[in-house]
Amino acid sequence: MTWTTRRSTRVAALAVAAGFAVALVPGTATAAPDTPAEAAAAVAAAAQQVEALGEQVNDAQLAADTQLATAAQADALADAADAAVARLAPRVHAIVTTGYMGGTPSGLEAMLTSTSAEDLVTRLATLEQLTRSTNATVGELTAAQAEAAAARSAADEAAATATAALTAVQAQQAELETQLAGYEADFARLTATAQATVFRTVVGPAVSEDATAAAAEAAPAAAPTEAAAIAVQTALAQVGKPYVVGAAGPDGFDCSGLTQYAYAAAGVSLPHSSRTQSGMGPAVSRGDLQPGDLVFFYSPVSHVGMYIGNGQMVHASVSGRPVAVTSVDKPGYAGARRPTA
């Protein structure tokens, strides 16, 4: 049996260069396992690594989206500053041209050409007003030019950062595809019994259809809010749809894509990232879980499911396994949050 070597150093370097930290799961290049149990354990570990990397790609995409938004905002500010310069430049040009062609009168000239004291006062006041206006307009243009130059520089820097972030995402996606292909190849080599072991480890203990139906029926009434009830019903409606890395519906899901999709139906916005979702809403103890609560796994967090009651959760777990309801007693439990509280 050939076991796939997985690499992550290049991707981590690119991510750091783009300006955001990504803690990739260490590689799993090991000797071939000696027993079916060891093989199942190795593939289960690979499955968790693939999911973790998939969620890291989601995190990187969120960071890239933020950088793109920042770049767009900086570009808009630069455009506004350029427009201000464009408005002021003709005024200064007119002042310069008028002064050069007509000759703005000096104080001495005003004194020599005035016909009376009142005329002199009027001329001097007009001269002072013209000087103040000219100086103000020129100063305004100078400040606008400086602001425009700074804004354009910031916009160019933000655009470069956004480009680097997108490049890092693309690199991580390529790495993810490589690791996913390796996992699927390794999984296919397992016996049916070993494959079942992998799913039990990664997905969680199965529950009976009757227990699932009972929990699903009771969940809306037991949910702490109407939004949570809608989210649970929406998530349960996706059972049987395929796990797809990076997908957030409607035809396929990864773990955080499912919870994002379900809560979006209830008007609650969640990011497409299990790690980020794990910081939203108040923490909930294991004994106080209610339908709609988000349950998280591993450290750092790289998986999320939605609690539906009676010790069960609905989640998208791993390639080859569709969205399913399982026991919440899955290895790696790391806590829960209530996003609607």
C-alpha positions as CSV (number, residue, x, y, z in Angstrom):
1,M,0.0,0.0,0.0
2,T,1.3,3.4,-1.0
3,W,0.7,6.3,1.5
4,T,0.6,9.9,0.3
5,T,3.2,12.4,1.5
6,R,1.6,15.8,2.4
7,R,3.4,19.1,2.4
8,S,2.5,22.5,3.9
9,T,5.6,24.6,4.4
10,R,5.3,26.5,1.1
11,V,1.7,27.4,1.7
12,A,2.4,28.7,5.3
13,A,5.2,30.9,3.9
14,L,2.9,32.4,1.3
15,A,0.1,33.0,3.9
16,V,2.5,34.8,6.3
17,A,3.8,36.9,3.4
18,A,0.2,38.0,2.6
19,G,-0.2,39.4,6.1
20,F,-2.2,36.9,8.0
21,A,-1.2,33.9,10.1
22,V,-2.2,30.3,9.1
23,A,-1.3,27.5,11.5
24,L,-1.3,24.5,9.2
25,V,-1.6,21.0,10.6
26,P,1.7,19.2,10.5
27,G,2.4,16.8,7.7
28,T,1.6,13.1,8.0
29,A,4.3,11.5,6.0
30,T,4.8,8.2,7.9
31,A,5.8,4.7,7.2
32,A,3.1,2.4,5.9
33,P,0.8,1.0,8.7
34,D,1.2,-2.6,9.7
35,T,-2.4,-3.4,10.6
36,P,-5.9,-2.5,9.3
37,A,-6.4,-0.6,12.6
38,E,-3.3,1.4,12.1
39,A,-4.3,2.1,8.5
40,A,-7.7,3.3,9.6
41,A,-6.2,5.5,12.3
42,A,-3.8,7.0,9.7
43,V,-6.5,7.8,7.3
44,A,-8.7,9.2,10.0
45,A,-5.9,11.6,11.0
46,A,-5.5,12.5,7.3
47,A,-9.2,13.3,7.1
48,Q,-9.0,15.6,10.0
49,Q,-5.9,17.3,8.5
50,V,-7.8,17.8,5.2
51,E,-10.7,19.3,7.0
52,A,-8.5,21.6,9.0
53,L,-6.7,22.8,5.9
54,G,-10.1,23.3,4.2
55,E,-11.1,25.5,7.1
56,Q,-7.8,27.4,6.9
57,V,-8.5,28.1,3.3
58,N,-11.9,29.5,4.4
59,D,-10.0,31.7,6.9
60,A,-7.6,32.8,4.3
61,Q,-10.5,33.7,1.9
62,L,-12.1,35.8,4.7
63,A,-8.8,37.6,5.1
64,A,-8.5,38.1,1.4
65,D,-12.0,39.4,1.2
66,T,-11.2,41.9,4.0
67,Q,-8.1,43.0,2.1
68,L,-10.1,43.5,-1.1
69,A,-12.7,45.6,0.7
70,T,-10.0,47.7,2.3
71,A,-8.4,48.2,-1.1
72,A,-11.7,49.2,-2.6
73,Q,-12.3,51.7,0.2
74,A,-8.8,53.1,-0.2
75,D,-9.3,53.4,-3.9
76,A,-12.6,55.3,-3.4
77,L,-10.9,57.7,-1.0
78,A,-8.1,58.3,-3.5
79,D,-10.6,58.9,-6.3
80,A,-12.3,61.5,-4.0
81,A,-9.0,63.2,-3.3
82,D,-8.1,63.3,-7.0
83,A,-11.5,64.8,-7.7
84,A,-10.9,67.6,-5.1
85,V,-7.6,68.4,-6.8
86,A,-9.3,68.5,-10.2
87,R,-11.9,71.0,-8.9
88,L,-9.3,73.3,-7.3
89,A,-6.7,73.3,-10.0
90,P,-8.7,75.4,-12.5
91,R,-9.4,78.0,-9.8
92,V,-5.7,78.4,-9.0
93,H,-4.9,78.4,-12.7
94,A,-7.4,81.3,-13.2
95,I,-5.9,83.2,-10.3
96,V,-2.4,82.8,-11.6
97,T,-3.4,83.7,-15.2
98,T,-5.4,86.8,-14.0
99,G,-2.5,88.0,-11.9
100,Y,0.0,87.5,-14.6
101,M,-2.0,89.1,-17.4
102,G,-3.9,91.9,-15.6
103,G,-1.4,92.5,-12.8
104,T,-2.9,92.4,-9.3
105,P,-2.6,96.0,-7.9
106,S,-0.1,96.4,-5.1
107,G,-0.7,98.5,-1.9
108,L,1.5,101.3,-3.3
109,E,-0.4,101.4,-6.6
110,A,-3.7,101.6,-4.7
111,M,-2.4,104.6,-2.8
112,L,-1.2,106.4,-5.9
113,T,-4.3,105.8,-7.9
114,S,-6.9,106.3,-5.2
115,T,-9.1,109.5,-5.7
116,S,-10.0,109.8,-2.0
117,A,-9.4,108.4,1.4
118,E,-12.5,106.3,1.2
119,D,-11.5,105.0,-2.2
120,L,-8.1,104.1,-0.7
121,V,-9.7,102.2,2.1
122,T,-12.0,100.4,-0.2
123,R,-9.1,99.4,-2.6
124,L,-6.9,98.2,0.3
125,A,-9.7,96.1,1.8
126,T,-10.4,94.6,-1.7
127,L,-6.7,93.9,-2.1
128,E,-6.5,92.2,1.3
129,Q,-9.6,90.1,0.5
130,L,-8.1,89.0,-2.8
131,T,-4.8,88.1,-1.1
132,R,-6.6,86.1,1.5
133,S,-8.7,84.4,-1.1
134,T,-5.8,83.6,-3.3
135,N,-3.7,82.3,-0.4
136,A,-6.6,80.2,0.8
137,T,-7.2,78.7,-2.6
138,V,-3.6,77.9,-3.2
139,G,-3.3,76.4,0.3
140,E,-6.4,74.3,-0.3
141,L,-5.0,73.0,-3.5
142,T,-1.6,72.2,-1.9
143,A,-3.3,70.3,0.9
144,A,-5.6,68.5,-1.5
145,Q,-2.6,67.4,-3.7
146,A,-0.8,66.1,-0.6
147,E,-3.9,64.2,0.5
148,A,-4.4,62.8,-3.0
149,A,-0.8,61.6,-3.1
150,A,-1.1,59.9,0.3
151,A,-4.5,58.3,-0.6
152,R,-3.2,57.0,-3.9
153,S,-0.2,55.5,-2.2
154,A,-2.4,53.8,0.4
155,A,-4.7,52.5,-2.3
156,D,-1.7,51.1,-4.2
157,E,-0.4,49.4,-1.0
158,A,-3.8,48.0,-0.2
159,A,-4.2,46.6,-3.7
160,A,-0.8,44.9,-3.5
161,T,-1.7,43.4,-0.1
162,A,-5.0,42.1,-1.5
163,T,-3.3,40.6,-4.5
164,A,-0.8,38.8,-2.2
165,A,-3.7,37.5,-0.1
166,L,-5.5,36.1,-3.1
167,T,-2.3,34.5,-4.3
168,A,-1.9,32.8,-0.9
169,V,-5.5,31.6,-1.1
170,Q,-4.9,30.1,-4.5
171,A,-1.8,28.3,-3.2
172,Q,-3.6,26.9,-0.2
173,Q,-6.5,25.7,-2.4
174,A,-4.0,23.9,-4.6
175,E,-2.4,22.3,-1.5
176,L,-5.8,21.3,-0.3
177,E,-6.7,19.6,-3.6
178,T,-3.5,17.7,-3.4
179,Q,-4.1,16.5,0.2
180,L,-7.7,15.7,-0.5
181,A,-6.8,13.5,-3.5
182,G,-4.2,11.8,-1.3
183,Y,-6.8,11.2,1.5
184,E,-9.4,9.8,-1.0
185,A,-6.8,7.5,-2.5
186,D,-5.7,6.2,0.9
187,F,-9.3,5.8,2.0
188,A,-10.2,3.8,-1.1
189,R,-7.5,1.3,-0.2
190,L,-9.1,0.5,3.2
191,T,-11.3,-2.4,3.8
192,A,-15.0,-1.7,4.4
193,T,-14.5,-2.3,8.1
194,A,-11.6,0.1,8.2
195,Q,-13.6,2.7,6.3
196,A,-16.4,2.4,8.8
197,T,-13.9,3.0,11.5
198,V,-12.6,6.2,9.8
199,F,-16.1,7.5,9.5
200,R,-16.9,6.7,13.1
201,T,-13.8,8.5,14.3
202,V,-14.2,11.6,12.1
203,V,-17.9,11.9,11.7
204,G,-19.0,10.7,15.2
205,P,-21.1,7.8,16.5
206,A,-24.2,7.1,14.4
207,V,-27.7,7.4,15.8
208,S,-30.8,5.5,14.8
209,E,-33.3,7.0,12.4
210,D,-36.0,6.9,15.0
211,A,-33.8,8.9,17.4
212,T,-32.9,11.4,14.7
213,A,-36.6,11.9,13.8
214,A,-37.6,12.4,17.4
215,A,-34.9,15.0,17.9
216,A,-35.7,16.8,14.7
217,E,-39.4,16.9,15.7
218,A,-38.7,18.3,19.1
219,A,-36.0,20.8,18.1
220,P,-38.1,23.7,16.9
221,A,-40.0,23.9,20.2
222,A,-36.9,23.4,22.3
223,A,-34.8,26.0,20.4
224,P,-34.1,29.1,22.5
225,T,-35.1,31.5,19.7
226,E,-37.1,31.5,16.5
227,A,-33.9,32.0,14.5
228,A,-32.3,29.0,16.1
229,A,-35.4,26.9,15.2
230,I,-35.3,28.0,11.6
231,A,-31.6,27.3,11.5
232,V,-32.0,23.8,12.8
233,Q,-34.8,23.0,10.3
234,T,-32.7,24.4,7.5
235,A,-29.7,22.4,8.5
236,L,-31.7,19.2,8.8
237,A,-33.2,19.8,5.3
238,Q,-29.6,19.4,4.0
239,V,-29.1,15.9,5.3
240,G,-27.9,13.6,2.5
241,K,-26.3,16.4,0.5
242,P,-22.5,15.9,-0.2
243,Y,-19.6,17.2,1.7
244,V,-17.8,19.6,-0.6
245,V,-14.6,21.4,0.5
246,G,-15.2,25.2,0.5
247,A,-18.9,24.9,-0.3
248,A,-21.7,26.8,1.4
249,G,-24.7,25.4,-0.4
250,P,-27.2,24.8,-1.7
251,D,-25.9,21.6,-3.4
252,G,-23.0,20.8,-1.1
253,F,-21.4,21.9,2.1
254,D,-18.3,21.9,4.3
255,C,-18.8,22.2,8.0
256,S,-18.9,26.0,8.4
257,G,-20.6,26.4,5.1
258,L,-23.6,24.3,6.4
259,T,-23.9,26.4,9.6
260,Q,-23.5,29.6,7.7
261,Y,-26.2,28.5,5.2
262,A,-28.6,27.4,7.9
263,Y,-28.4,30.6,10.0
264,A,-28.6,32.8,6.8
265,A,-32.1,31.3,6.3
266,A,-32.9,32.7,9.8
267,G,-31.5,36.2,9.0
268,V,-28.3,35.6,11.0
269,S,-25.0,36.3,9.3
270,L,-22.1,33.9,10.1
271,P,-18.7,33.9,8.5
272,H,-17.6,30.9,6.5
273,S,-15.1,29.8,9.1
274,S,-15.4,27.4,12.0
275,R,-12.6,29.2,13.8
276,T,-14.3,32.6,13.5
277,Q,-17.8,31.2,14.3
278,S,-16.3,29.7,17.5
279,G,-15.9,33.3,18.9
280,M,-19.5,34.4,18.1
281,G,-22.2,34.5,20.7
282,P,-22.0,33.5,24.4
283,A,-20.3,30.3,25.4
284,V,-22.6,27.4,26.3
285,S,-21.6,24.6,28.6
286,R,-22.0,21.0,27.5
287,G,-24.9,20.4,29.9
288,D,-26.8,23.5,28.7
289,L,-26.8,22.8,25.0
290,Q,-30.0,23.7,23.2
291,P,-31.1,23.2,19.5
292,G,-29.3,25.7,17.3
293,D,-26.2,25.9,19.4
294,L,-23.0,25.6,17.4
295,V,-20.6,22.9,18.7
296,F,-16.9,23.0,17.9
297,F,-14.1,20.4,17.7
298,Y,-10.3,20.2,17.9
299,S,-7.7,22.7,19.0
300,P,-7.3,25.0,17.2
301,V,-11.0,24.8,16.1
302,S,-11.4,23.3,12.7
303,H,-14.9,21.7,12.7
304,V,-18.4,22.9,13.6
305,G,-21.7,21.2,13.8
306,M,-25.2,22.3,14.9
307,Y,-26.8,20.8,18.0
308,I,-30.4,19.6,17.5
309,G,-31.1,18.1,20.9
310,N,-31.1,14.7,22.6
311,G,-27.3,14.5,22.4
312,Q,-27.3,14.8,18.6
313,M,-25.9,17.2,16.0
314,V,-26.2,17.8,12.3
315,H,-22.9,18.5,10.4
316,A,-20.9,18.2,7.2
317,S,-17.9,16.2,8.2
318,V,-15.6,14.7,5.6
319,S,-15.2,14.0,1.9
320,G,-17.2,10.9,0.9
321,R,-19.7,11.3,3.8
322,P,-22.8,13.4,3.2
323,V,-24.4,15.8,5.7
324,A,-25.6,13.6,8.5
325,V,-27.0,13.6,12.1
326,T,-24.7,11.9,14.6
327,S,-24.0,11.9,18.3
328,V,-22.4,15.0,19.6
329,D,-20.0,12.7,21.5
330,K,-17.4,12.9,18.8
331,P,-13.6,13.1,19.7
332,G,-12.1,16.5,20.0
333,Y,-15.1,18.4,21.5
334,A,-13.9,22.0,22.2
335,G,-17.0,23.9,23.3
336,A,-20.2,25.5,22.1
337,R,-21.7,28.9,21.3
338,R,-25.2,30.3,20.9
339,P,-25.1,32.8,18.0
340,T,-28.7,34.0,18.5
341,A,-28.4,34.9,22.2
